[in-house]
Amino acid sequence: MDGEALPLNEGAATSAMNPAGDWVLPSAEDGLGAVLQAWQAATVRLEKTHEALRAEVKRLTDELERKNRQLAQKDRLADLGRMAAHIAHELRNSLVPVALYVSLLRRHLERDEQGLEILGCIEASHRAAESTVTDLLQFTAEREPCWERVPIGEVLKSVVSALQPQAAAQGVEIIVQTVGEFVVRADREMLRRAVFNLVLNALDAMPQGGRFVLRAVKNGEAWHIEAEDDGPGLEEEALRRAFEPFYTTKKGGTGLGLAIVSRIVELHGGEVDVENRSTGGARFTLRFPHNVGRTQTGERSSPAERRAA
């Protein structure tokens, strides 16, 4: 029967389409039906696997891009750090005689109200310059953390106590929450500086008052600090560049406060991020591994622990 097509089994041909025109698989008892059912099941599995692989590829691609940005930022920070350290030392050397001359002038102008007013402006500018130099030096400091066991609630409360007068003057209510008292391994002074900068940043965001929550939470083998404010939140660019050195949206700001926070958290093996809250304002989160510093030498106990002992 050369050149002639073999006739298909009538049942196999007609079972593929129902009267409504929809595709219907043949009965599993039919050999072809079993093959088609197996093929359809395999197709469904392949589609699910493909979707899972596509999601995983996207996740890995996003992670790779984030790591590449971090590496590029570290290279920039190394160059900026060396330059900033040199500038900071030169500025500090120049500011020392300014403070001395201002002190001498104040003695000579003690009865000159106008002169004292001008001198006050000079002193304010000098303090601002000193503050900038201090930020630069802290940002470029190369020292490693000095590990000790620190009651985290103690650090949060000491920072809030120091900044309470400014908060009260602005009408900002500060609430400290610690979910259970716990001790962490950290550099006390570095940790205090990071929290201090977070609170200052929140106060800057709420000049007309508001509510600020500072929270410490232990979560399994890790712990974190959250800082939530009632400010206007951050625009998209500010969210993306919040921890970038020298980036600021504040008039007269150095752009180093949050960069210092990020550097301190990084030295503790942690991560920091920021997001806008759905109810308004921003939320900063500092995440730390639970066992940070355990392999370091020279660890010491905190004063509170020594008193307890």
C-alpha positions as CSV (number, residue, x, y, z in Angstrom):
1,M,0.0,0.0,0.0
2,D,2.7,2.4,-1.0
3,G,1.7,6.0,-0.8
4,E,-1.4,5.3,1.2
5,A,-1.9,6.5,4.8
6,L,-2.9,3.9,7.3
7,P,-6.3,4.6,8.9
8,L,-6.3,5.7,12.5
9,N,-8.4,3.8,15.1
10,E,-11.7,5.6,15.1
11,G,-11.9,5.8,18.9
12,A,-8.4,7.3,19.1
13,A,-9.2,9.9,16.5
14,T,-12.6,11.0,17.9
15,S,-11.7,10.8,21.6
16,A,-9.4,13.8,21.2
17,M,-12.3,16.2,20.7
18,N,-15.6,16.3,22.5
19,P,-18.8,17.8,20.9
20,A,-18.1,21.2,22.4
21,G,-14.7,21.3,20.6
22,D,-12.6,20.8,23.8
23,W,-9.6,18.6,23.9
24,V,-10.2,15.4,25.8
25,L,-7.6,12.7,26.5
26,P,-8.4,9.2,25.4
27,S,-9.0,6.6,28.1
28,A,-6.0,5.5,30.1
29,E,-6.9,1.9,29.0
30,D,-6.0,3.0,25.5
31,G,-2.2,2.8,25.0
32,L,-2.2,6.2,23.3
33,G,-4.2,7.7,26.1
34,A,-1.7,6.6,28.7
35,V,1.1,8.1,26.7
36,L,-0.7,11.4,26.4
37,Q,-1.6,11.5,30.0
38,A,2.0,10.9,31.0
39,W,3.1,13.6,28.6
40,Q,0.6,16.1,30.0
41,A,1.7,15.3,33.6
42,A,5.4,15.7,32.6
43,T,4.6,19.0,30.9
44,V,2.9,20.4,34.0
45,R,5.9,19.3,36.1
46,L,8.3,21.0,33.6
47,E,6.3,24.2,33.7
48,K,6.4,24.3,37.5
49,T,10.1,23.5,37.5
50,H,10.7,26.3,34.9
51,E,8.8,28.8,37.0
52,A,10.8,27.8,40.1
53,L,14.1,28.1,38.2
54,R,13.1,31.4,36.8
55,A,12.3,32.8,40.3
56,E,15.6,31.4,41.6
57,V,17.6,32.9,38.7
58,K,16.0,36.3,39.4
59,R,16.8,36.0,43.1
60,L,20.4,35.1,42.4
61,T,20.7,37.9,39.8
62,D,19.4,40.4,42.3
63,E,21.8,39.1,45.0
64,L,24.7,39.3,42.5
65,E,23.9,42.8,41.6
66,R,23.6,43.8,45.3
67,K,27.0,42.2,46.1
68,N,28.6,43.9,43.1
69,R,27.3,47.3,44.3
70,Q,28.7,46.5,47.8
71,L,32.1,45.6,46.3
72,A,32.1,48.8,44.2
73,Q,31.1,50.8,47.2
74,K,33.9,49.3,49.3
75,D,36.5,50.3,46.7
76,R,35.1,53.8,46.6
77,L,35.1,53.9,50.4
78,A,38.7,52.9,50.6
79,D,39.7,55.8,48.4
80,L,37.4,58.2,50.1
81,G,38.5,57.1,53.5
82,R,42.2,57.8,52.8
83,M,41.4,61.2,51.4
84,A,38.9,62.1,54.2
85,A,41.3,61.0,56.9
86,H,44.0,63.3,55.5
87,I,41.6,66.3,55.2
88,A,40.2,65.7,58.7
89,H,43.6,65.7,60.3
90,E,44.6,68.9,58.4
91,L,41.4,70.6,59.4
92,R,41.7,69.7,63.1
93,N,45.3,71.1,63.1
94,S,43.9,74.3,61.7
95,L,41.0,74.5,64.1
96,V,43.2,74.3,67.2
97,P,44.6,77.8,67.0
98,V,41.1,79.2,66.1
99,A,39.7,77.9,69.4
100,L,42.7,79.5,71.2
101,Y,42.3,82.9,69.6
102,V,38.5,82.9,70.2
103,S,39.2,82.3,73.9
104,L,41.6,85.2,74.0
105,L,39.3,87.5,72.2
106,R,36.4,86.7,74.6
107,R,38.5,88.0,77.5
108,H,39.2,91.3,75.6
109,L,35.6,91.7,74.5
110,E,33.8,90.9,77.7
111,R,32.1,94.3,77.8
112,D,31.5,94.6,74.0
113,E,28.0,93.1,73.4
114,Q,28.2,93.4,69.6
115,G,31.7,91.9,69.6
116,L,30.6,89.0,71.9
117,E,27.6,88.4,69.5
118,I,29.9,88.1,66.6
119,L,32.3,86.0,68.6
120,G,29.4,83.6,69.4
121,C,28.8,83.1,65.7
122,I,32.4,82.3,65.2
123,E,32.3,79.8,68.1
124,A,29.1,78.1,66.6
125,S,30.9,77.8,63.2
126,H,33.9,76.4,65.0
127,R,31.8,73.8,66.7
128,A,30.1,72.8,63.5
129,A,33.5,72.4,61.8
130,E,34.8,70.3,64.8
131,S,31.7,68.1,64.5
132,T,32.4,67.5,60.8
133,V,36.0,66.6,61.5
134,T,34.9,64.2,64.2
135,D,32.5,62.5,61.8
136,L,35.2,62.2,59.2
137,L,37.7,60.7,61.6
138,Q,35.1,58.3,63.0
139,F,34.1,57.3,59.5
140,T,37.7,56.6,58.4
141,A,38.8,54.9,61.7
142,E,40.5,51.7,60.9
143,R,40.3,50.1,64.4
144,E,38.6,46.7,64.9
145,P,35.8,46.3,67.4
146,C,36.8,45.8,71.0
147,W,34.5,42.9,71.9
148,E,32.7,42.8,75.2
149,R,29.4,41.6,76.6
150,V,27.0,44.5,76.5
151,P,23.4,44.8,77.9
152,I,21.7,46.2,74.8
153,G,18.9,47.9,76.8
154,E,21.5,49.8,78.8
155,V,23.0,51.2,75.5
156,L,19.7,52.3,74.1
157,K,18.6,54.0,77.3
158,S,21.9,55.9,77.7
159,V,21.6,57.3,74.2
160,V,18.0,58.3,74.7
161,S,18.9,60.0,78.0
162,A,21.6,62.1,76.3
163,L,19.3,63.2,73.5
164,Q,16.1,63.6,75.6
165,P,16.4,67.4,76.0
166,Q,16.6,67.9,72.2
167,A,13.7,65.5,71.7
168,A,11.6,67.4,74.3
169,A,12.4,70.7,72.7
170,Q,11.1,69.4,69.4
171,G,8.0,67.7,70.9
172,V,9.3,64.2,69.9
173,E,8.2,61.3,72.2
174,I,10.9,58.6,72.4
175,I,9.9,55.1,73.3
176,V,12.5,52.4,74.1
177,Q,11.4,48.8,73.8
178,T,13.5,45.8,74.6
179,V,11.8,42.4,74.1
180,G,13.4,40.8,77.1
181,E,16.7,42.0,78.6
182,F,19.6,40.4,76.8
183,V,23.3,40.8,76.5
184,V,25.1,41.0,73.1
185,R,28.7,40.7,72.1
186,A,29.7,44.1,70.6
187,D,32.0,47.1,70.8
188,R,30.1,49.2,73.3
189,E,31.3,52.6,72.0
190,M,30.8,51.7,68.4
191,L,27.3,50.4,69.1
192,R,26.4,53.5,71.1
193,R,27.6,55.7,68.3
194,A,25.5,53.8,65.7
195,V,22.4,54.2,67.9
196,F,23.2,57.8,68.6
197,N,23.3,58.6,64.9
198,L,20.0,56.8,64.3
199,V,18.2,58.8,66.9
200,L,19.8,62.1,65.6
201,N,18.6,61.2,62.1
202,A,15.1,60.6,63.4
203,L,15.0,63.9,65.2
204,D,16.1,65.7,62.1
205,A,13.2,64.1,60.3
206,M,10.7,65.3,62.8
207,P,11.4,69.0,63.5
208,Q,7.7,69.7,64.3
209,G,7.4,66.7,66.7
210,G,6.3,63.1,66.4
211,R,6.9,59.7,67.9
212,F,10.1,57.7,67.7
213,V,10.4,54.0,68.7
214,L,13.7,52.4,69.4
215,R,13.5,48.7,69.7
216,A,15.9,45.8,70.4
217,V,14.8,42.2,69.6
218,K,16.6,38.9,70.0
219,N,15.5,36.4,67.3
220,G,16.9,32.9,67.7
221,E,20.6,33.1,66.9
222,A,20.5,36.7,65.9
223,W,19.4,40.1,67.2
224,H,18.4,43.4,65.7
225,I,17.7,47.1,66.5
226,E,14.7,48.8,64.9
227,A,14.3,52.6,64.7
228,E,10.9,53.9,63.6
229,D,9.9,57.5,63.1
230,D,6.8,59.5,62.2
231,G,8.6,61.7,59.7
232,P,7.8,62.2,56.0
233,G,9.7,59.0,54.9
234,L,12.3,58.9,52.2
235,E,12.0,59.4,48.5
236,E,13.2,56.6,46.2
237,E,16.7,58.0,45.6
238,A,17.2,58.6,49.3
239,L,16.1,55.0,50.1
240,R,18.7,53.7,47.6
241,R,21.5,56.0,48.7
242,A,20.7,56.4,52.5
243,F,24.0,54.8,53.6
244,E,26.2,56.2,50.9
245,P,29.0,58.4,52.3
246,F,28.5,62.2,51.8
247,Y,25.0,61.8,50.4
248,T,22.6,64.0,52.2
249,T,19.2,65.8,51.7
250,K,19.8,68.0,54.7
251,K,21.0,71.6,54.4
252,G,24.4,71.7,56.1
253,G,24.6,68.0,56.6
254,T,27.8,66.0,56.1
255,G,26.1,62.9,54.8
256,L,28.2,60.8,57.1
257,G,25.8,60.0,60.0
258,L,24.1,56.9,58.4
259,A,27.3,55.9,56.6
260,I,29.0,55.6,60.0
261,V,26.0,53.5,61.2
262,S,26.4,51.2,58.2
263,R,30.2,50.9,58.7
264,I,29.8,50.0,62.4
265,V,27.2,47.4,61.6
266,E,29.4,45.9,58.9
267,L,32.4,45.7,61.4
268,H,30.1,43.7,63.6
269,G,29.3,41.2,60.8
270,G,25.7,42.6,60.3
271,E,23.6,44.3,57.8
272,V,21.5,47.5,57.8
273,D,18.5,48.5,55.7
274,V,15.8,51.1,55.5
275,E,12.2,51.2,54.3
276,N,9.2,53.5,54.4
277,R,6.5,52.4,56.8
278,S,3.0,51.9,55.4
279,T,1.6,54.2,58.1
280,G,4.2,56.9,57.3
281,G,7.7,57.6,58.3
282,A,10.8,55.4,58.0
283,R,12.1,52.2,59.6
284,F,15.8,51.5,60.0
285,T,16.9,48.0,60.9
286,L,20.3,47.0,62.1
287,R,20.8,43.2,62.0
288,F,23.6,41.4,63.9
289,P,24.6,37.7,64.1
290,H,24.3,36.3,67.6
291,N,27.8,34.8,67.8
292,V,29.7,37.9,66.5
293,G,33.1,38.3,68.2
294,R,33.2,34.9,69.8
295,T,36.5,34.0,68.2
296,Q,38.1,37.4,69.0
297,T,40.8,37.7,71.7
298,G,40.8,40.3,74.4
299,E,37.1,40.1,75.1
300,R,36.1,41.7,78.4
301,S,33.0,41.8,80.4
302,S,30.8,44.8,80.7
303,P,30.8,46.9,83.9
304,A,27.2,45.7,84.7
305,E,28.4,42.1,84.4
306,R,31.4,42.7,86.6
307,R,29.1,44.3,89.3
308,A,26.8,41.3,89.1
309,A,29.8,38.9,89.6
